[in-house]
Amino acid sequence: MNQKHILSTAFCTIACIGLATAPFAGGHSPLEKREAAMGTVGQTTETLGKMLKGEIDFDAAGAAAALAQMQAAVDGFAANVLKLFVIVPMA
């Protein structure tokens, strides 16, 4: 197993653990949740991009984990998107 494969697998594993524990953290504003979701999408996009460019070896399990992380981040954001907007009644 080469070092790039080990690093990409380790990154995906750590990111999955972080993503799985995020909903239990609580007390975060919708803005913080959106920023966290954007960070997760950015990190996973970087990993997938490196695989596509050939900078790291393709790892099917790592790619699937990255895509699952992206989906979970987007799902979490979609659930909270309406909380980002403050609706002011018209007088």
Secondary structure, DSSP 8 states (H G I E B T S, - for coil): --HHHHHHHHHHHHHHHHHHHGGGT----HHHHHHHHHHHHHHHHHHHHHHHHTSS---HHHHHHHHHHHHHHHHHHHHHGGGG-------
